[in-house]
Amino acid sequence: MKTKNVHLAIIVVTIIILFAPLFFFTLKFISNYVEYKSCKSLEDYEMLCYEQENENSLLNHNVFYSKALLKREELYERYSADSIRIADSIAVVEAAAAEAAAAAEVYNIENDYFISLIRCATFHSYYNSRFGFYIAYPSFLTAEVEPANGDGRRFSMEDSEILLDVSGIYNINDESIENSYHKNNIQSAIYSTLKDNWYIISGYTIDGRVFYQKTVLYNEAFITAILYYPPKYKNEFDVIIKRIFIKFPYLS
């Protein structure tokens, strides 16, 4: 019994679904026909058409207006989100710019300090008793501890890339100055020259510093001085290089 009722209900629902559109259009047709028949003249019929058209236009207008409101809300939400992202981006850029400005100010202060030290430098002398030579070094460099074998010395500046390294080595293999010169990477040098008993090579290190090297063959030993400095101080070190290397090594 229950099964028959279910089947009957399904059949009724199916009939309603199938015939509902037809029923709706039939009612609409009848309504329009009644309204048409109620028109007593052509003017009444035209007024009826005009009212129906206005009704449809109002319906379309309401639909369009609703869509426009939804679109406006969507655009407003998107604009708000974009505004927040832009504000955050501006804040990040301004913070980075302020940090860069502060770093640049510190850099300029430190740079000016180093330049003033370099330009105002006086010169001291270091004497190497093992190989019997002198070298002049600027006052902004500090002499490090001499090694136990006494073959040379380093002069450096705290918290900088400036370094002067001077040393000597006996020519136990009776090597010529030409052979010693060509052992260096001459092809990558920006400047090099070879003379009777000395040569000069200048270029860049792997870490980007400028190096200036002078090697002299004297009294069966190679005596070498190498100066390292940042390229930003090139103009200042042109004067320093002349003071150190023109007469190097001062011989006793």
Salt bridges, closest charged atoms under 4 A:
GLU74 OE2 - ARG78 NH2 3.05
ASP82 OD1 - ARG85 NH2 2.07
ASP165 OD2 - ARG154 NE 3.28
GLU175 OE2 - LYS183 NZ 2.95
ASP207 OD2 - ARG209 NE 3.18
GLU236 OE2 - ARG119 NH2 2.93
ASP238 OD2 - LYS234 NZ 3.54
